[in-house]
Amino acid sequence: MRAIEAENLKKRFGSVEALKGITFHVKRGEVFGYLGMNGAGKTTTVRILTGIVKPDSGCARVMGFDVSEDTLRAKEVIGVLPEVSNAYPDLTAWQNVMFTAELYGMSKREAEKRAEELLREFGIYDRRNSRVRGFSKGMKQRLMFCMALISDPEVIFLDEPTSGLDVLSARMIREKVLELAKSGKTIFLTSHNMNEVNLLCDRVAIINRGKIVVIDTPGNIRARVGGSVALEIRFDRAVELPAEFRSKKVGDKYVVYTTDVHEAFCSVADFARGAGVKVLEVNTRSPTLEDAFLSVLGVVN
């Protein structure tokens, strides 16, 4: 069964065409990454899938429920962790979780049992009676995760779940994401943390200017860069590498993608001698998902 289905979704805000007919699906139990530059259409997509706004055309279903026609039923099976805290600062952690449970129509007994389990799991049970106003960024994020999971949703939307967090909180959330997926839950993840997406996601979709440009596994997307090795070179001054190097400039270094390190290195050395520049540093590494992301979007220099 498909957990999420989006078919030819279009949405316009005034003169801005936010979505230009996107289609994709997410399998049940999958961690699905949704990437794009700011303004690409990520937030609009999520707002449609979570029933906040309606598309101008096309349809979207979550666990088989049409988010426009069966909005309430669709919302009952999802949990949402927004990038910006939606916890009430003047309520305690316990009150926030219980209020969310009440919105989902959970019985008090069920909600209390579930709330205690989650607050203990995320390490904030001892602070359950403290007002959220005094919580750190990491504690707030863990609390919001508890709120997102209180109804035991089938599909969880995560928006930049570890942004700005300390190492411990970030690791705790990443481990929870993998645990949820292993138990059969579906995760829809939007993030600018390419390393995190690479570690967590089964598949990734990249959206650009309202259109999806690729959907594939992180490994296959990395392979689109055009080489199995990235050669990082630093010269003693700025240069313009020939187009055949298919390179990009990152800081004071140039990155060349290749399947033949020896041949690429010799070509760079020949270029340096001909241009009268010195090679100060050379490193090799595998292309990253960030490399592939920029390559797919045509950002190569």
C-alpha positions in Angstrom: 0.0 0.0 0.0 1.2 3.5 -0.8 1.3 5.7 2.2 1.4 9.0 0.2 0.2 9.7 -3.3 0.5 13.0 -5.1 -0.8 13.3 -8.6 -0.3 16.3 -10.8 -0.5 18.8 -7.9 -0.6 22.4 -9.0 -0.8 25.5 -6.7 -0.6 29.2 -7.5 -0.3 32.1 -5.1 -1.1 35.2 -7.0 1.4 35.5 -9.8 3.7 32.8 -8.3 3.2 29.3 -9.6 4.4 27.3 -6.5 3.7 23.8 -7.9 3.6 23.0 -11.6 2.1 19.6 -11.6 4.1 17.3 -9.4 3.6 13.6 -9.1 5.2 11.1 -6.7 4.4 8.4 -4.3 5.8 7.2 -1.0 5.7 3.6 0.0 4.6 2.5 3.5 7.5 2.1 5.9 9.7 4.3 3.7 11.8 7.3 4.8 11.3 9.7 1.9 13.5 12.8 1.6 12.1 15.9 -0.1 14.8 18.4 -1.0 14.9 21.7 -2.7 16.3 25.2 -2.5 14.3 27.8 -0.6 11.2 28.7 -2.6 11.3 25.5 -4.6 7.9 24.3 -3.5 8.7 22.1 -0.5 6.5 23.9 2.1 3.6 24.2 -0.3 3.7 20.4 -1.0 3.8 19.6 2.7 0.9 22.1 3.5 -1.2 20.3 0.8 -0.3 16.8 2.1 -1.2 17.8 5.7 -4.5 19.4 4.7 -3.6 23.0 5.5 -4.1 24.3 2.0 -5.9 22.8 -1.0 -4.3 22.4 -4.4 -5.7 24.3 -7.4 -5.8 21.0 -9.3 -4.6 17.4 -8.9 -5.1 15.2 -5.9 -3.2 13.9 -2.9 -3.9 10.9 -0.7 -2.5 9.9 2.7 -3.1 6.3 3.7 -5.8 6.2 1.0 -7.6 9.3 2.3 -8.0 12.3 -0.1 -6.5 15.2 1.8 -9.0 17.6 0.2 -12.2 15.5 0.4 -11.5 13.4 3.5 -9.3 16.0 5.3 -10.3 15.0 8.9 -9.7 11.3 8.2 -6.3 12.1 6.6 -5.3 14.2 9.5 -6.1 11.4 12.0 -3.4 9.2 10.5 -0.6 11.8 10.4 1.8 13.5 12.8 3.7 16.7 12.1 6.9 18.0 13.5 7.3 21.6 12.1 10.5 23.5 11.9 9.2 26.2 14.2 8.0 25.2 17.6 4.3 24.8 17.9 4.4 24.1 21.7 2.6 26.6 23.9 5.4 28.2 26.0 3.2 29.0 29.0 2.0 25.4 29.3 4.0 22.6 30.8 5.4 19.8 28.7 2.8 17.4 30.0 0.0 19.9 29.3 1.2 20.4 25.7 1.3 16.6 25.0 -2.1 16.0 26.6 -3.7 18.9 24.7 -2.4 17.4 21.4 -3.9 14.1 22.5 -7.2 15.7 23.2 -7.2 17.2 19.6 -6.9 13.6 18.3 -9.8 12.5 20.4 -7.7 10.1 22.6 -9.1 8.9 25.9 -7.5 10.4 29.0 -6.2 7.0 30.1 -4.7 6.2 26.8 -3.2 9.6 26.4 -1.6 9.6 29.8 0.0 6.2 29.2 1.3 7.2 25.8 2.5 10.6 27.0 4.6 9.1 29.9 6.1 6.5 27.5 7.2 9.2 25.0 8.4 11.8 27.5 10.5 9.1 29.2 11.9 7.9 25.8 12.9 11.4 24.8 14.5 12.1 28.2 12.2 14.9 29.4 9.8 13.1 31.7 11.5 14.7 34.8 10.7 18.1 33.3 7.1 17.3 32.5 5.7 19.8 34.9 8.0 22.6 33.8 6.8 25.4 31.5 8.1 25.1 27.9 9.2 28.7 28.0 12.3 27.6 29.9 13.2 24.7 27.6 16.3 24.6 25.5 16.1 24.3 21.7 16.8 20.6 22.0 14.3 20.0 24.7 11.6 21.8 22.7 12.3 19.7 19.7 12.1 16.5 21.6 8.8 17.7 23.2 7.4 18.5 19.7 8.4 15.0 18.6 6.4 13.6 21.5 3.5 15.7 20.4 3.8 14.5 16.8 3.8 10.9 17.9 1.2 11.0 20.7 -1.6 9.6 18.4 0.7 6.8 17.1 0.4 8.1 13.5 1.0 6.0 10.4 2.7 8.9 8.5 5.0 11.4 10.1 6.0 14.7 8.5 9.4 16.1 9.7 10.6 19.5 8.7 14.2 20.1 9.6 14.0 17.9 12.6 17.6 18.3 13.9 18.2 21.9 12.8 20.2 23.8 15.4 20.2 20.9 17.9 23.1 19.7 20.1 24.7 16.4 19.1 22.8 14.3 21.7 19.4 15.6 20.7 20.1 15.2 17.0 21.3 11.7 17.4 18.3 10.8 19.5 15.9 12.1 16.8 17.8 10.3 14.0 17.7 7.0 15.9 14.0 7.5 16.5 13.3 8.1 12.8 15.0 4.8 11.9 13.2 3.0 14.6 9.8 4.3 13.4 10.5 3.3 9.8 11.6 -0.2 11.0 8.2 -0.5 12.8 6.4 0.2 9.5 5.8 4.0 9.9 6.2 6.3 7.0 8.5 9.3 7.3 8.3 12.3 5.0 11.5 14.3 5.7 12.4 17.8 4.5 15.9 18.9 5.4 18.8 21.0 4.2 21.2 18.6 6.1 22.4 16.5 3.1 24.4 14.1 5.3 21.3 13.4 7.4 19.2 12.8 4.4 21.9 10.5 3.0 21.9 8.5 6.2 18.2 8.2 6.8 16.4 8.2 3.5 15.4 5.2 1.3 14.6 7.5 -1.6 14.9 11.2 -2.3 12.9 13.6 -4.4 14.5 16.9 -5.5 12.1 19.7 -6.4 13.1 22.9 -8.3 10.9 25.8 -9.2 7.7 23.9 -8.6 8.8 20.8 -10.6 10.3 17.5 -9.4 13.5 16.9 -11.3 14.5 13.5 -9.9 13.3 10.8 -7.6 15.8 8.0 -6.7 17.9 6.5 -4.0 20.6 8.7 -2.4 23.2 6.3 -3.9 21.8 6.6 -7.4 21.5 10.3 -7.2 25.1 10.6 -6.1 26.1 8.6 -9.1 24.5 11.3 -11.4 27.4 13.6 -10.5 29.3 11.8 -13.3 32.2 10.3 -11.4 33.0 7.8 -8.6 35.6 10.1 -7.1 35.8 13.8 -6.3 39.2 15.3 -6.7 39.7 18.5 -4.6 42.5 20.8 -5.7 43.8 24.0 -4.3 46.0 26.3 -6.5 48.2 29.2 -5.4 45.8 31.6 -7.1 42.3 31.6 -8.7 42.1 29.9 -12.1 39.4 29.0 -14.6 39.4 25.3 -15.3 38.5 24.1 -18.8 34.9 22.9 -19.3 36.0 19.3 -19.9 37.0 19.0 -16.3 33.3 19.4 -15.3 34.4 21.1 -12.1 32.9 23.4 -9.5 34.5 25.9 -7.2 34.0 25.4 -3.4 35.7 28.1 -1.4 39.3 28.3 -2.4 39.2 24.7 -3.9 38.2 23.2 -7.2 36.3 19.9 -7.3 36.7 17.6 -10.3 34.6 14.5 -10.6 36.2 11.5 -12.3 36.2 7.7 -12.7 39.9 7.7 -13.3 41.9 9.4 -10.6 45.3 9.0 -12.3 44.1 10.4 -15.6 42.3 13.3 -13.9 45.4 14.1 -11.7 47.7 14.1 -14.7 45.3 16.4 -16.6 45.2 18.8 -13.7 49.0 18.8 -13.4 49.3 19.5 -17.2 46.8 22.3 -16.9 48.7 23.8 -13.9 52.0 23.7 -15.7 50.5 25.3 -18.8 48.7 28.0 -16.8 51.8 28.8 -14.7 50.1 28.0 -11.4 51.1 25.7 -8.5 49.1 22.9 -7.0 49.2 23.4 -3.3 46.9 20.7 -2.1 45.1 17.6 -3.6 42.5 15.4 -1.8 40.2 12.6 -3.0 36.7 11.7 -1.7 33.5 10.2 -2.8 30.9 12.6 -4.3 28.4 13.6 -1.6 24.6 14.0 -1.9 25.2 17.7 -1.7 27.4 17.5 -4.8 24.7 15.6 -6.6 22.0 18.0 -5.4 23.8 21.0 -6.8 24.6 19.1 -10.0 21.0 18.1 -10.5 20.0 21.7 -10.1 22.7 22.8 -12.5 24.7 24.6 -9.8 28.2 23.5 -10.7 30.3 26.6 -10.1 
